[in-house]
Amino acid sequence: MKKELYPRLAACGVSWKIVELIERFGWIEPRELPVSANERRRYERALDMPDTPDAWTIADEDFPERLRTIPDPVYAL
């Protein structure tokens, strides 16, 4: 998986469980995920999100505020 996809998934609140599935099998259809409807919606939001830049920095104005507040993020951003 491309490293720029991690911020997109994290910005939408996609759980690490789904990220691991994507790393293993590639992009998965939302209806095929064995997760709750809430988790599925977050994943769908990430799929619909426009492409993220290759070099996103915290100083960029379009950097999601939500990512700045995650304590000890699981993703390596």
Stockholm file with secondary structure:
# STOCKHOLM 1.0

chainA/1-77         MKKELYPRLAACGVSWKIVELIERFGWIEPRELPVSANERRRYERALDMPDTPDAWTIADEDFPERLRTIPDPVYAL
#=GR chainA/1-77 SS CCTTHHHHHHHTTCCHHHHHHHHHHCSCCGGGCCSCHHHHHHHHHHHHSCCCCSSCCTTSTTSCHHHHTCSSCSSCC
#=GC SS_cons        CCTTHHHHHHHTTCCHHHHHHHHHHCSCCGGGCCSCHHHHHHHHHHHHSCCCCSSCCTTSTTSCHHHHTCSSCSSCC
//
